[in-house]
Amino acid sequence: MKTRASQSPTSAKIATLDWPRIGGELDASGVANIGAILTQAECRELVGLYGDDGQFRSRIVMNRHGFGSGEYKYFSYPLPALVEKLRRALYPRLAAAANHWATALGTADTFPDKLEDMLARCHAAGQTKPTPLMLSYRAGDYNCLHQDIYGALVFPLQVVVLLSEPGRDFEGGEFVVVEQRPRMQSKAEVVSLRQGEAAVFATRERPKQGTKGVYRVQLRHGVSRIRSGERKTLGLIFHDAG
């Protein structure tokens, strides 16, 4: 088995993020810019993996499935060390937010504090395929609004990390989250990211306070058309696929 090396640990950096602010923004809109979690060198390290098919379990060409235009690849287990560290370091913070949402919605669904326990639940349910992925877009490409579900067990938050630099590597390609509100028009949120910055957002739904109590709103996410250049991102999903 080959070793997958990374340049530096990221747990300490993630621990210093402004989690009260992030939690407040998630509660307010279902999406938050969590700040820089990768260095430029770490971004280059991950982008360099894209051409190594041995790192991935599958490749999806989006226009073949009506998903948009561009492509993405799902990593295989074992994950590259840097991806594994990010996933493990982020999960406990997000599990706290996920359980806060579960309480607000009055559901019995709660999520364990550790990623390995969440994945054990997935694997026991037959969801054993890794879901972290890398997405690649060129001029003219885009990603239709969608949700990343993959099975009955769904962790309610996920993270996207921009690996390319806007204005230098590409133009366009804004990350967009759309909230579908019952009996109201949909609301779009554009999240501006720089290289190495990440956004956390609702995988499927979030609680929203209304005049008659808390209710559920659905969210979908996508990427607007790339006008020029090439854009790569890392997607971190915390439930595995069936």
Order of alpha helices (4+ residues) and beta strands (2+ residues): alpha-alpha-beta-alpha-beta-beta-beta-alpha-alpha-beta-beta-beta-beta-beta-beta-beta-beta-beta-beta
